[in-house]
Amino acid sequence: MLVQELQRALLAGLVIPAHPLALTEARRLDERRQVALTRYYCDAGAGGVAVGVHTTQFAIRDPGVQLLRPVLELAIRTVRDWCPQRRVITIAGVCGSTAQAIAEAELAASLDYDAALLSLAAFSDEANARVIDHCRRVAGVIPVMGFYLQPAVGGRVLDRAFWRDFLEIDRVVAIKVAPFDRYRTLDVASALAESGRHDVALYTGNDDAIVADLLTPFPAFAPLSSGALRRGKPKSVHFSGGLLGQWAVWTKNAVELLRRCLTATRCEVPASGREMMNLLALGTELTDANAAIFDPSHEFAGCIPGIHEILRRQGLLAGRWCLDPHEDLSPGQMEEIDRVLARYPHLADDAFVSENLDRWLR
């Protein structure tokens, strides 16, 4: 896919689930269920999938595991075979030192992935200039989606100056904004407005504020050089879609949610006050559900098992096993999941999954 086509697709607005890892009880790759998950995302209407990311478990790269290539290969093959009538955007997680990141980017490019979601967790103490050089070198291999990961799970603070410099890299196509912090989210939106670029999409990764991100016109001002700031004309920046672990579950309903949000923000006829209030209320419900699934009460220790538990209950996964045998739900998390499932049954897509599960598992 040409970079310009990729940019247009991302700007149009997509649901991009962060793809989990299906394991057997022996903690080996369950290819049948891994394929079933990808088929589920395609049939649910997701516009892309992100593989090799946090939700896929970074430990797939460990020497004793070595599942990065098999998982990437399986996902893109399934997407192409199962959904030949439309182009589903494929994004590969890329992390580590510059040497490791370039090797992973080269692998993704060789498999025909469209872009890399670039984690900067390995550069926690480096100066901005060093990190920007790293990003530029990876972008020389494959188009890049920037990633503002919250510090609570291994990210680092990236100030507005960093994002302005990052946006000087030509092959940046999007930024996943996931600091779980409104001030830092505003830093990215403002940097994009100040850059003058209209070919870079913002994607929410703030699982605690999905609807708020999608509905908010983030105010910012163009740079002095444009003259707009001197004239006092504000410029708004909007999120186009989401790349989310939360959207690894209940994906069919996530597609409908994004449609409603984009209709509200892009339609020439303004959305009614009732629709906006309904969307905001739905966003609050989704945040409550996400708190049960992602386990912020225990610093997100049960995040991946929480996602797995939802998929297990739907029959997409056989269990909630992780590569780390000690990684499981936190104390009280199962009860919280029970609570939100009972309180918000309309958030789930259980009927859709039940109707199609046998076909996906074939």
URVEN-V415443 format. One record per residue. N is the residue number from 0. RES is the residue in one letter. PHI is phi as a letter, one per 20 degrees, with the letter a starting at -180 (999 if undefined). PSI is psi in degrees with one decimal (NA if undefined). BURIAL is 1 if it has 9 or more other C-alpha atoms within 8 Angstrom, else 0. Layout:
[[N | RES | PHI | PSI | BURIAL] [N | RES | PHI | PSI | BURIAL]]
This chain:
[[0 | M | 999 | 133.0 | 0] [1 | L | f | 150.1 | 0] [2 | V | g | -40.0 | 1] [3 | Q | f | -37.0 | 0] [4 | E | f | -39.5 | 0] [5 | L | f | -44.0 | 1] [6 | Q | f | -43.0 | 1] [7 | R | f | -42.0 | 1] [8 | A | f | -43.9 | 1] [9 | L | f | -39.2 | 1] [10 | L | f | -29.0 | 1] [11 | A | f | -30.7 | 0] [12 | G | o | 115.6 | 1] [13 | L | c | 149.0 | 1] [14 | V | e | 120.5 | 1] [15 | I | c | 100.5 | 1] [16 | P | f | 143.1 | 1] [17 | A | e | 117.5 | 1] [18 | H | f | 123.3 | 1] [19 | P | f | 175.8 | 1] [20 | L | d | 120.1 | 1] [21 | A | e | 123.7 | 1] [22 | L | c | 153.8 | 1] [23 | T | e | 172.9 | 1] [24 | E | f | -25.4 | 0] [25 | A | e | 4.4 | 0] [26 | R | m | 41.1 | 1] [27 | R | d | 157.4 | 0] [28 | L | g | 126.3 | 1] [29 | D | e | 90.0 | 1] [30 | E | f | -39.1 | 0] [31 | R | g | -46.2 | 0] [32 | R | f | -27.5 | 1] [33 | Q | f | -43.5 | 1] [34 | V | f | -41.7 | 1] [35 | A | g | -40.1 | 1] [36 | L | f | -46.1 | 1] [37 | T | f | -41.6 | 1] [38 | R | f | -39.9 | 1] [39 | Y | g | -48.7 | 1] [40 | Y | f | -41.4 | 1] [41 | C | f | -48.9 | 1] [42 | D | f | -26.3 | 0] [43 | A | f | -13.5 | 1] [44 | G | n | 11.3 | 1] [45 | A | g | 140.9 | 1] [46 | G | e | -9.7 | 1] [47 | G | a | 172.4 | 1] [48 | V | c | 145.6 | 1] [49 | A | d | 121.4 | 1] [50 | V | c | 145.3 | 1] [51 | G | m | 22.4 | 1] [52 | V | d | -172.1 | 1] [53 | H | g | -42.9 | 0] [54 | T | f | -26.3 | 1] [55 | T | f | -10.2 | 1] [56 | Q | n | 114.1 | 1] [57 | F | f | -22.5 | 1] [58 | A | f | -8.0 | 0] [59 | I | f | -16.1 | 1] [60 | R | e | -10.5 | 1] [61 | D | f | 145.7 | 0] [62 | P | g | -33.7 | 0] [63 | G | e | -3.1 | 0] [64 | V | d | -59.2 | 0] [65 | Q | l | 56.0 | 1] [66 | L | d | 1.0 | 1] [67 | L | g | -54.9 | 1] [68 | R | f | -48.9 | 0] [69 | P | g | -39.9 | 0] [70 | V | f | -42.6 | 1] [71 | L | f | -44.7 | 1] [72 | E | f | -44.5 | 1] [73 | L | f | -41.1 | 1] [74 | A | f | -47.8 | 1] [75 | I | f | -32.7 | 1] [76 | R | f | -42.7 | 0] [77 | T | f | -43.7 | 1] [78 | V | g | -46.6 | 1] [79 | R | f | -39.7 | 1] [80 | D | f | -40.5 | 0] [81 | W | e | -28.9 | 0] [82 | C | c | 58.9 | 1] [83 | P | f | -17.0 | 0] [84 | Q | f | -13.4 | 0] [85 | R | b | 155.7 | 0] [86 | R | e | 110.3 | 0] [87 | V | e | 122.9 | 1] [88 | I | f | 132.7 | 1] [89 | T | d | 127.8 | 1] [90 | I | c | 128.5 | 1] [91 | A | d | 132.4 | 1] [92 | G | f | 135.7 | 1] [93 | V | c | 131.2 | 1] [94 | C | b | 179.2 | 1] [95 | G | n | -170.7 | 1] [96 | S | f | 171.3 | 0] [97 | T | g | -42.8 | 1] [98 | A | f | -45.4 | 0] [99 | Q | f | -43.9 | 1] [100 | A | f | -40.3 | 1] [101 | I | f | -40.7 | 1] [102 | A | f | -42.8 | 0] [103 | E | f | -37.6 | 1] [104 | A | f | -40.0 | 1] [105 | E | f | -39.1 | 1] [106 | L | f | -48.1 | 1] [107 | A | f | -43.2 | 1] [108 | A | f | -38.6 | 1] [109 | S | f | -25.6 | 0] [110 | L | e | 2.8 | 1] [111 | D | m | 28.9 | 0] [112 | Y | f | 150.0 | 1] [113 | D | e | -32.5 | 1] [114 | A | b | 167.0 | 1] [115 | A | d | 134.0 | 1] [116 | L | e | 111.1 | 1] [117 | L | e | 107.4 | 1] [118 | S | e | 138.5 | 1] [119 | L | d | 20.2 | 1] [120 | A | f | -25.7 | 1] [121 | A | f | -6.0 | 0] [122 | F | d | 43.0 | 1] [123 | S | f | -28.2 | 0] [124 | D | d | 7.8 | 0] [125 | E | e | 152.6 | 0] [126 | A | f | 156.6 | 0] [127 | N | g | -42.0 | 0] [128 | A | f | -39.7 | 0] [129 | R | f | -39.9 | 0] [130 | V | f | -39.3 | 1] [131 | I | f | -40.6 | 1] [132 | D | f | -42.5 | 0] [133 | H | g | -48.0 | 1] [134 | C | f | -41.3 | 1] [135 | R | f | -36.7 | 1] [136 | R | f | -38.5 | 1] [137 | V | f | -39.9 | 1] [138 | A | f | -19.5 | 1] [139 | G | f | -15.3 | 0] [140 | V | e | -40.3 | 1] [141 | I | b | 145.9 | 1] [142 | P | g | 147.1 | 1] [143 | V | d | 137.7 | 1] [144 | M | d | 117.7 | 1] [145 | G | f | 161.8 | 1] [146 | F | b | 111.6 | 1] [147 | Y | e | 95.7 | 1] [148 | L | e | 136.6 | 1] [149 | Q | f | 138.7 | 1] [150 | P | g | -26.2 | 1] [151 | A | f | -23.8 | 0] [152 | V | c | 28.9 | 0] [153 | G | o | -0.1 | 0] [154 | G | e | -175.1 | 1] [155 | R | c | 159.5 | 1] [156 | V | f | 130.4 | 0] [157 | L | c | 111.0 | 0] [158 | D | f | 175.7 | 0] [159 | R | f | -35.2 | 1] [160 | A | f | -38.4 | 0] [161 | F | f | -46.8 | 1] [162 | W | f | -32.0 | 1] [163 | R | f | -42.8 | 1] [164 | D | f | -39.7 | 1] [165 | F | g | -38.2 | 1] [166 | L | f | -2.6 | 1] [167 | E | e | -9.8 | 0] [168 | I | e | 121.2 | 1] [169 | D | g | -43.3 | 0] [170 | R | e | 23.4 | 1] [171 | V | e | 124.4 | 1] [172 | V | d | -19.8 | 1] [173 | A | a | 168.5 | 1] [174 | I | c | 126.2 | 1] [175 | K | e | 119.3 | 1] [176 | V | d | 106.4 | 1] [177 | A | c | 45.3 | 1] [178 | P | e | -6.4 | 1] [179 | F | l | 44.8 | 1] [180 | D | b | 124.4 | 0] [181 | R | f | -36.8 | 0] [182 | Y | f | -44.5 | 0] [183 | R | f | -31.6 | 1] [184 | T | f | -42.1 | 1] [185 | L | f | -35.0 | 1] [186 | D | g | -43.5 | 1] [187 | V | f | -46.1 | 1] [188 | A | f | -41.0 | 1] [189 | S | f | -40.6 | 1] [190 | A | f | -39.0 | 1] [191 | L | f | -43.6 | 1] [192 | A | f | -42.0 | 1] [193 | E | f | -25.6 | 1] [194 | S | f | -23.3 | 1] [195 | G | m | 3.5 | 0] [196 | R | e | 136.5 | 0] [197 | H | d | 7.5 | 0] [198 | D | d | 9.5 | 0] [199 | V | d | 126.5 | 1] [200 | A | e | 144.3 | 1] [201 | L | e | 131.4 | 1] [202 | Y | c | 127.8 | 1] [203 | T | f | 136.6 | 1] [204 | G | c | 8.6 | 1] [205 | N | e | 86.5 | 1] [206 | D | f | -17.2 | 1] [207 | D | e | -2.7 | 1] [208 | A | b | 42.9 | 1] [209 | I | f | -54.5 | 1] [210 | V | f | -38.7 | 1] [211 | A | g | -43.4 | 1] [212 | D | f | -45.4 | 1] [213 | L | f | -26.6 | 1] [214 | L | e | -21.0 | 1] [215 | T | f | 127.5 | 0] [216 | P | e | 105.1 | 0] [217 | F | f | 117.2 | 1] [218 | P | f | 140.3 | 1] [219 | A | b | 173.6 | 1] [220 | F | c | 145.1 | 1] [221 | A | f | 160.0 | 1] [222 | P | f | 157.9 | 1] [223 | L | g | -34.5 | 0] [224 | S | f | -24.6 | 0] [225 | S | e | -15.2 | 0] [226 | G | n | -15.2 | 1] [227 | A | f | -36.7 | 1] [228 | L | f | -40.2 | 1] [229 | R | f | -29.4 | 0] [230 | R | e | -6.2 | 0] [231 | G | m | 27.9 | 0] [232 | K | e | 112.2 | 0] [233 | P | f | 155.8 | 1] [234 | K | c | 133.2 | 1] [235 | S | d | 147.0 | 1] [236 | V | d | 136.7 | 1] [237 | H | c | 149.7 | 1] [238 | F | f | 142.4 | 1] [239 | S | e | -32.1 | 1] [240 | G | a | -156.6 | 1] [241 | G | b | 144.2 | 1] [242 | L | c | 104.8 | 1] [243 | L | b | 142.7 | 1] [244 | G | f | -34.2 | 1] [245 | Q | f | -33.0 | 1] [246 | W | e | 3.9 | 1] [247 | A | f | -13.5 | 1] [248 | V | c | 153.5 | 1] [249 | W | l | 39.6 | 1] [250 | T | f | -36.7 | 1] [251 | K | g | -43.3 | 1] [252 | N | f | -27.5 | 1] [253 | A | f | -37.3 | 1] [254 | V | f | -42.0 | 1] [255 | E | f | -38.7 | 0] [256 | L | f | -45.3 | 0] [257 | L | f | -40.8 | 1] [258 | R | g | -45.7 | 0] [259 | R | f | -41.2 | 0] [260 | C | f | -43.5 | 1] [261 | L | f | -35.6 | 1] [262 | T | f | -41.7 | 1] [263 | A | f | -34.9 | 1] [264 | T | e | -19.7 | 1] [265 | R | d | -17.5 | 0] [266 | C | f | 140.5 | 1] [267 | E | f | -33.1 | 0] [268 | V | e | 117.9 | 0] [269 | P | g | 142.6 | 0] [270 | A | f | 146.4 | 1] [271 | S | f | 155.5 | 0] [272 | G | f | -33.9 | 0] [273 | R | f | -43.8 | 0] [274 | E | f | -40.5 | 1] [275 | M | f | -41.7 | 1] [276 | M | f | -39.3 | 0] [277 | N | f | -40.4 | 0] [278 | L | f | -42.1 | 1] [279 | L | f | -38.8 | 1] [280 | A | f | -41.2 | 0] [281 | L | f | -37.8 | 1] [282 | G | f | -38.3 | 1] [283 | T | f | -40.4 | 0] [284 | E | f | -41.2 | 1] [285 | L | f | -36.5 | 1] [286 | T | f | -41.3 | 1] [287 | D | f | -44.1 | 1] [288 | A | f | -40.1 | 1] [289 | N | f | -34.3 | 1] [290 | A | f | -36.3 | 1] [291 | A | f | -40.0 | 1] [292 | I | f | -40.8 | 1] [293 | F | e | -15.5 | 1] [294 | D | m | 48.3 | 1] [295 | P | f | -21.1 | 0] [296 | S | f | -22.6 | 0] [297 | H | c | 38.2 | 0] [298 | E | l | 38.1 | 0] [299 | F | m | 21.6 | 1] [300 | A | f | -32.1 | 1] [301 | G | e | 19.1 | 1] [302 | C | f | -56.1 | 1] [303 | I | f | -45.3 | 1] [304 | P | g | -32.2 | 1] [305 | G | f | -44.0 | 1] [306 | I | f | -45.8 | 1] [307 | H | f | -36.8 | 1] [308 | E | f | -40.5 | 1] [309 | I | f | -46.2 | 1] [310 | L | f | -31.3 | 1] [311 | R | f | -43.5 | 1] [312 | R | f | -29.9 | 0] [313 | Q | e | -10.4 | 1] [314 | G | n | -0.2 | 0] [315 | L | f | -34.6 | 1] [316 | L | d | 150.7 | 1] [317 | A | e | -23.1 | 1] [318 | G | a | 177.7 | 1] [319 | R | d | 25.5 | 1] [320 | W | f | 139.9 | 1] [321 | C | d | 165.8 | 1] [322 | L | f | -38.2 | 1] [323 | D | e | 114.8 | 0] [324 | P | f | -16.3 | 0] [325 | H | e | -5.7 | 0] [326 | E | e | 114.6 | 1] [327 | D | b | -177.7 | 1] [328 | L | f | 146.7 | 1] [329 | S | f | 163.1 | 1] [330 | P | g | 129.0 | 0] [331 | G | n | -8.7 | 0] [332 | Q | f | -37.4 | 1] [333 | M | f | -41.0 | 1] [334 | E | f | -36.8 | 0] [335 | E | f | -40.0 | 1] [336 | I | f | -44.0 | 1] [337 | D | g | -43.0 | 0] [338 | R | f | -49.6 | 0] [339 | V | f | -31.7 | 1] [340 | L | f | -37.1 | 1] [341 | A | f | -35.3 | 0] [342 | R | f | -34.4 | 0] [343 | Y | c | 59.7 | 1] [344 | P | f | -23.6 | 0] [345 | H | f | -14.0 | 0] [346 | L | f | -23.8 | 0] [347 | A | e | 159.5 | 1] [348 | D | d | 41.0 | 1] [349 | D | g | -41.0 | 0] [350 | A | f | -42.3 | 0] [351 | F | f | -44.6 | 0] [352 | V | f | -44.3 | 1] [353 | S | g | -39.6 | 0] [354 | E | f | -25.9 | 0] [355 | N | d | -6.9 | 0] [356 | L | g | -46.0 | 1] [357 | D | g | -39.2 | 0] [358 | R | f | -39.9 | 0] [359 | W | f | -29.6 | 1] [360 | L | e | -5.6 | 1] [361 | R | f | NA | 0]]
